[in-house]
Amino acid sequence: MTVWTKTESPLFPADWPPASDTAWVRYTFAYGMNPAELMDGAYVTYPLSKTEWKEGISTTAVVSSDMIQAAVQGVLPLDRQTRITFENGNQVSTYCLKLAELPNLTTPETREVLAYYQAWFNHNGAFLDLIREYHAEFIDWMVLNK
């Protein structure tokens, strides 16, 4: 029996580079664990909901209520630095929602955003592949600026 746990993605921009009217999207999806079938990974669902922030207003739409396997994600242990990086999620979201142009790569805030997303990508690649078509320019920019 698969046990599902809902989780949220970080924010993803609808357009990249961002502008003052860019919509930012956060997805809810789930990981499924079933050690009898898959011991070194987790099942991943398609997006279950999508919350969009645009100009200070948020709207949420349910995409699906079905916990259906869409992919398999390998499981990596979180090292100390990655745990610290993930603790900055709220700060990263606040920073992203204020972006109105391509961020300056030399600022500490941008370096923090890059570290956060790159770590998230490493641990959530299966889900990232499921939404890539909607955020390809942003994902590519994040990967390119390692």
C-alpha positions as CSV (number, residue, x, y, z in Angstrom):
1,M,0.0,0.0,0.0
2,T,1.4,3.4,-1.0
3,V,1.3,6.1,1.6
4,W,1.0,9.6,0.0
5,T,2.3,12.8,1.6
6,K,1.4,16.2,0.0
7,T,4.1,18.8,-0.4
8,E,4.6,22.2,-2.1
9,S,7.0,23.3,-4.7
10,P,8.8,26.7,-4.5
11,L,7.5,29.5,-6.6
12,F,8.0,29.3,-10.3
13,P,7.6,32.4,-12.6
14,A,5.2,32.2,-15.6
15,D,7.6,34.3,-17.5
16,W,11.4,34.7,-17.4
17,P,13.0,37.1,-17.0
18,P,10.4,38.5,-14.6
19,A,8.6,41.8,-14.9
20,S,6.5,43.7,-12.5
21,D,3.4,41.8,-13.7
22,T,4.9,38.3,-13.7
23,A,2.7,35.6,-12.2
24,W,4.4,33.3,-9.8
25,V,3.1,29.7,-9.3
26,R,3.4,27.2,-6.5
27,Y,2.3,23.7,-7.0
28,T,1.0,21.1,-4.5
29,F,1.9,17.5,-5.4
30,A,2.5,14.3,-3.4
31,Y,5.2,11.8,-2.8
32,G,4.2,8.2,-2.3
33,M,6.2,5.7,-0.2
34,N,5.7,1.9,-0.6
35,P,8.8,0.1,0.7
36,A,7.4,-3.3,-0.4
37,E,7.5,-2.1,-4.1
38,L,10.1,0.7,-4.1
39,M,12.8,0.9,-1.4
40,D,15.2,3.6,-2.7
41,G,12.7,6.1,-4.1
42,A,9.3,7.6,-4.0
43,Y,6.4,7.9,-6.4
44,V,5.5,11.4,-7.5
45,T,2.1,12.7,-8.6
46,Y,1.2,15.3,-11.2
47,P,0.3,18.7,-9.7
48,L,-2.7,18.5,-7.4
49,S,-3.2,22.2,-7.1
50,K,-1.7,25.4,-8.4
51,T,-1.6,28.7,-6.5
52,E,-0.8,31.8,-8.6
53,W,0.4,35.1,-7.2
54,K,0.1,38.1,-9.4
55,E,0.4,41.7,-8.3
56,G,-0.2,40.8,-4.6
57,I,-3.3,38.6,-5.2
58,S,-3.3,34.9,-5.0
59,T,-5.7,32.4,-6.5
60,T,-5.7,28.6,-6.1
61,A,-7.1,26.1,-8.5
62,V,-7.4,22.3,-7.9
63,V,-5.9,20.5,-10.8
64,S,-6.6,16.9,-9.6
65,S,-7.6,15.2,-6.4
66,D,-6.2,11.8,-7.6
67,M,-3.0,10.5,-6.2
68,I,-1.7,8.9,-9.4
69,Q,1.9,8.0,-9.9
70,A,3.4,10.2,-12.7
71,A,7.1,9.5,-12.0
72,V,9.6,8.0,-9.6
73,Q,12.1,10.2,-7.6
74,G,15.3,8.7,-6.2
75,V,15.9,9.6,-2.6
76,L,19.0,11.5,-1.6
77,P,20.0,12.2,2.0
78,L,20.0,15.8,3.1
79,D,23.3,17.1,4.2
80,R,23.7,19.9,6.8
81,Q,24.2,22.6,4.2
82,T,21.2,21.5,2.2
83,R,19.0,21.6,5.3
84,I,20.2,25.1,6.1
85,T,19.5,26.1,2.4
86,F,16.0,24.8,2.6
87,E,15.3,26.7,5.8
88,N,15.6,29.9,3.7
89,G,12.5,29.0,1.6
90,N,10.3,31.8,2.9
91,Q,13.0,34.4,2.4
92,V,13.5,33.1,-1.2
93,S,9.8,33.3,-1.9
94,T,9.5,36.9,-0.6
95,Y,12.5,37.9,-2.7
96,C,11.1,36.2,-5.9
97,L,7.7,37.9,-5.5
98,K,9.5,41.3,-5.6
99,L,11.5,40.6,-8.8
100,A,10.7,42.9,-11.7
101,E,13.8,42.2,-13.8
102,L,16.5,39.7,-14.2
103,P,18.3,39.4,-10.8
104,N,21.9,40.6,-10.4
105,L,24.1,37.5,-10.1
106,T,26.5,39.2,-7.7
107,T,24.1,40.0,-4.9
108,P,23.9,37.8,-1.8
109,E,20.1,37.5,-2.2
110,T,20.4,36.2,-5.7
111,R,23.1,33.7,-4.6
112,E,20.8,32.5,-1.9
113,V,17.9,32.1,-4.5
114,L,20.2,30.2,-6.8
115,A,21.4,27.9,-4.0
116,Y,17.8,27.2,-2.9
117,Y,16.5,26.4,-6.3
118,Q,19.5,24.3,-7.3
119,A,19.2,22.2,-4.1
120,W,15.4,21.8,-4.6
121,F,16.0,20.7,-8.2
122,N,18.5,18.1,-7.1
123,H,16.0,16.6,-4.7
124,N,12.8,17.0,-6.7
125,G,13.9,16.4,-10.3
126,A,11.1,14.0,-11.2
127,F,8.4,16.7,-10.3
128,L,10.5,19.4,-12.0
129,D,10.4,17.3,-15.2
130,L,6.6,17.3,-15.0
131,I,6.3,21.1,-14.9
132,R,9.4,21.9,-17.0
133,E,7.4,22.9,-20.1
134,Y,5.7,25.8,-18.2
135,H,8.9,27.2,-16.7
136,A,11.7,26.1,-19.0
137,E,13.5,29.5,-19.3
138,F,13.6,29.9,-15.5
139,I,14.8,26.3,-14.9
140,D,17.5,26.7,-17.5
141,W,18.6,30.0,-16.1
142,M,18.9,28.4,-12.6
143,V,20.9,25.5,-13.9
144,L,23.1,27.6,-16.1
145,N,24.1,29.9,-13.2
146,K,25.4,27.2,-10.8
